[in-house]
Amino acid sequence: MANTKSVDLGPRQRLLEVAAKLFADRGLDGTSVRDIAKESGLNLSLVSYYFGGKEGLYLELIRSFALNIATELERVILLFEGEEPSSGTIKKFLSALVEAYSEIRSSHPQIGKILQRERVAGLPHACEIYEKTFAPVAEALVQQIVKAQKKGFVRKDINPLLIVIFLQESIIGFHNLMECPLQMTQSPLVKTKNFKDFQNQLVNIFLNGILV
């Protein structure tokens, strides 16, 4: 049987697939256009043709991933936008957000690794992408929390933006850690393959805390 893994990919998508692997393994500076062309089996001029160069290809990977996440989170926000705040709807809202973000992140480990390295470096290449894609979604999430605060279902002494940031960082941090070969990540307590359990645990901790 023929290998169909990349047969059906057009050259642009093939370049993105190969670049994601190389950038994740070697970083932007450690990957050359020649490396990408050789690994993809395509002419190196196509990198400039489709993306304007290596950095353009790198940014397109991050942009596509960010837009994917933003689109999914916006979908969740729209689902609950008309809902009257209550303890039940808040739990469903947070659960849906965590599930959407977590599923995308777990489905694209290479892009997640690239984005994490970019974040640690202070977003030298992707700051504009963050501002254009994540900032509007974060603001929409904040407004949902503020609405719940006004209705008395979320404590008013808690900063709504920090809720969004802490929730996002918990998801990102969990997936980054699970990709590390640590004894802790192999523990049955973590259930590394059961992302639904992680999602439920995260929502439970955020809503109910840890004290009895």
N, C-alpha and C positions, 0 to 999 in steps of 0.2 A: 504494500500500500504506500502511495506517495506521501511524503511529508507535507501536510497542508497548513502547517503552523503559520507561515508567512506568505504562501503562494497567492492568496487572495488579496493581500494588502497592496494598495497602490504605492508608488514611490514615496509620496509625502508621508503616508502613515507608516511605512516601513522605516523611514528615517527617524520618525518620532519614537517608534518602538525600540530601535537600536540605541538611539541617543539616551533614552530613559535608563537603559541598563548601564551604559558606559558612564553617564554623568553620576548615577547613583554609586557606582563602584569607584570611580576615579575623581569625581568632582569636575567642575567646569575647566579649571586650569590644567588638569591632568588628562583631559580628553582633547584630541585634535580632530579637525575636519577629516583628515586622512584616516584616522581611526574609525570614525563613523562611516565613511565611505567604504572602507575595507570590510567592516563587519556587516554592513548592509548589502554589499555586493553592487552598489550603485556608484555612479559617477559623482565625484566630490563637488562638481559644479552645481549639482542639484540642491546642495545645502544653501548656497547663495540664492539660487533661483526661487526656492520655496520660502526661505526664512531670512534672507539677507545676510547670512553668515552663522557662525557657531553660536554667538550670544543670542541671536534672534531665535534659533532653534531651542536653546535653553529656556528663554523667556516664554516661548509658545507652550512648552511642556508645563511650566508653572501656571501660565494663564489659563490653559484648558482645564487643569486640575482645579484651580480656584473657582472658575466659572461653574464647573460641575457641582462643587460643594455649595456655592452660592445659590444656584438654581434649585437644588434640593431643599435647602433651608428656607428659601423663599416660598416654595411649594407648601412646606409645613406651616409657615407663618400664615399664609393665605387660608389654609384649612381651619385655623383657629381664630382668625381675625374677627369674625363675627360672633364668636362664642362668648357668652357671658362668663367672666372669671369665677371660678369656684375651685375648691381643693381638688376635685376630680379632674376638671379640665386642665388645671395647671400640671398635674401629674402626667396626663396624657400628652400635653404639649411638650414637656421636657423629655418624656420618653421618645416621642417621635423625632425630636431634634437630635437626641443622642444616637438613636438608631440610624438616622439618615447620614449624619456626619461619620459615625463609626463604620458603617458599611462601605462608604466611599473610600475612607482611609485604608481599610483592610483590603480592599480590592485593588489598590494601587500602591503597594509597598515601596516600589522604586521611586515614584514621584514623591511619596511621603518622605523618603530619605533625603531626596534632593531639597525639598522645601525646608526640612528641619535643619540641614546644613546651612541653607541660605538664611534662615531665621537666626541661628547662632552667630552668624557673621554680621548680623545687623541689617539684613535685607539690602545688601549693596546693589543688587540687580532687580529685586522684585518689590521694592517699596511702593512704587506706583500701582502695581497690580493689587497689592494688599489694600491700598487706599480706595481703588475703584471698585473692587469686588467684595471684600470682606467688611469694610467700614459701613456701607449702607445696610448690609444685612445685620450687622451688630447693632446698629441704631434701631432697626425695626424690632429686634429682639428686646432691646432695652425698653422700647415703648410698650411692648406686651407686658413686661414685668411691672412697669410703672402703673399700667392700667390695673393690674392685679393688686398692687400696693394701695391704690386709691380705694379699691373695693374691700380692703382689709384682709386679703388672703395671703399677702406676702408682707413680711415685716418691713416697716418703713425706715428702720435704722440701718438697713442693708443697702449698700450701693448697687443699683441694678446693673451698671456696666461691669462691675467686678464679678457679679454672678455670671454674666456672659463669658468674661475672660477666664474665670476659674473653670467653668464647664468645658470650654474649648480646650484649655490646656490639660485638663484631666484626660480627655479623649486622646489628644495628640501624644501626651506622655505615656499613656498606657500602651498604645500601639508601638511607639518607639522602643519602649522597654521590652515588649514581647518579642521584638526582632533581635534582641541581644541574647547570646548563648550563655545565660546565667542559670545557676542552680535554682534561684528563686523563681525564674520564669517557667521552669519545668515542674513546679510544685502542683499537685492536684488541687490545692486550694485556689490557685489562680485560674484553672480551667482555660488555658490559652486558646483553645479552639472554640470555646463557647462564648462568642461575643454577645449573645443575647443575655447571658448571665451577667457579664460585665456591665452591659447597659442597664439592667435592672438594679444592680448593686449601686451604680453611680447615681441613678435617680433617687434611690432610697436614701443614700448618704446625704445627698443635697437637700432632700425634702425633710428627712426625719433626724439627721445627725447621727451621732454614735452613742449618746448617753441614754441610759434607760430612764 
